Amino acid sequence: MPTYEYVCERCGIRFERQQAVTEAPLTDCPECRGKVHRLISGGAGFILKGQRRDRPGPGREECSLEQSGRTCCGRSERCGKPSCEGE
């Protein structure tokens, strides 16, 4: 559920409320009952959930068998694949 930020025209208080996207914006200030406006904010990023593999991509120094002694998939010998992305 998104969080929206509001500001009151009368008292100037700023506050946030979690509301469903389908819910109508608030109109009254919780402090003075003045008129409020929903502010436009920069939003937030999104979070990817699930399994994550933190291994360097192809072409990086850490991925070089000759320089690090390991391939990008952690093997100590070449696996014969151009990239280990499919594993």
C-alpha positions as CSV (number, residue, x, y, z in Angstrom):
1,M,0.0,0.0,0.0
2,P,1.5,3.4,-1.0
3,T,2.3,6.1,1.5
4,Y,1.1,9.6,0.5
5,E,2.3,12.9,2.0
6,Y,-0.2,15.8,2.7
7,V,0.2,19.4,3.8
8,C,-2.5,21.6,5.5
9,E,-3.3,25.0,4.0
10,R,-4.3,26.4,7.4
11,C,-1.7,25.2,9.9
12,G,1.0,24.0,7.6
13,I,1.4,20.6,9.2
14,R,2.8,17.9,6.9
15,F,1.8,14.3,7.5
16,E,1.8,10.9,5.8
17,R,-0.9,8.3,5.4
18,Q,-0.9,4.8,3.9
19,Q,-3.8,4.5,1.5
20,A,-4.9,2.1,-1.2
21,V,-4.4,3.5,-4.7
22,T,-8.2,3.3,-5.2
23,E,-8.9,5.3,-2.0
24,A,-9.9,9.0,-2.4
25,P,-7.3,11.6,-1.2
26,L,-7.8,13.1,2.3
27,T,-9.4,16.5,2.4
28,D,-9.3,17.5,6.1
29,C,-6.3,18.1,8.4
30,P,-6.2,15.8,11.4
31,E,-5.1,18.7,13.6
32,C,-7.2,21.8,12.7
33,R,-9.7,20.4,10.2
34,G,-8.3,22.8,7.5
35,K,-8.1,21.8,3.8
36,V,-5.2,19.5,2.9
37,H,-3.4,18.8,-0.4
38,R,-1.6,15.6,-1.4
39,L,1.9,16.3,-2.3
40,I,3.8,14.9,-5.3
41,S,6.8,13.0,-4.1
42,G,9.7,11.3,-5.8
43,G,8.4,7.9,-4.9
44,A,10.5,5.0,-3.8
45,G,12.5,2.4,-5.5
46,F,11.3,-1.2,-5.8
47,I,12.6,-4.2,-4.0
48,L,13.4,-7.4,-5.8
49,K,12.8,-10.4,-3.7
50,G,14.1,-13.9,-4.3
51,Q,17.4,-15.6,-4.6
52,R,20.4,-13.4,-5.4
53,R,23.8,-14.3,-6.6
54,D,26.5,-11.8,-6.0
55,R,29.1,-12.9,-8.5
56,P,31.0,-10.7,-10.8
57,G,30.0,-10.5,-14.5
58,P,32.1,-11.6,-17.4
59,G,35.1,-9.6,-18.3
60,R,35.8,-8.3,-14.8
61,E,39.1,-8.9,-13.1
62,E,37.6,-11.1,-10.4
63,C,36.1,-13.4,-13.1
64,S,39.5,-14.1,-14.7
65,L,40.9,-17.6,-14.0
66,E,44.3,-16.4,-14.8
67,Q,44.2,-13.5,-12.3
68,S,42.1,-14.8,-9.5
69,G,42.4,-18.6,-9.8
70,R,38.6,-19.0,-10.1
71,T,36.1,-18.5,-12.9
72,C,33.0,-16.4,-12.4
73,C,31.0,-19.5,-11.2
74,G,33.7,-20.3,-8.6
75,R,35.4,-23.2,-10.4
76,S,39.2,-23.6,-10.3
77,E,39.2,-24.8,-14.0
78,R,37.5,-23.6,-17.1
79,C,33.9,-24.9,-17.4
80,G,33.8,-24.6,-21.2
81,K,31.0,-22.1,-21.2
82,P,31.3,-18.5,-22.4
83,S,29.4,-17.3,-19.4
84,C,28.0,-18.9,-16.3
85,E,24.8,-16.9,-16.3
86,G,22.6,-19.9,-17.0
87,E,23.6,-21.7,-13.8
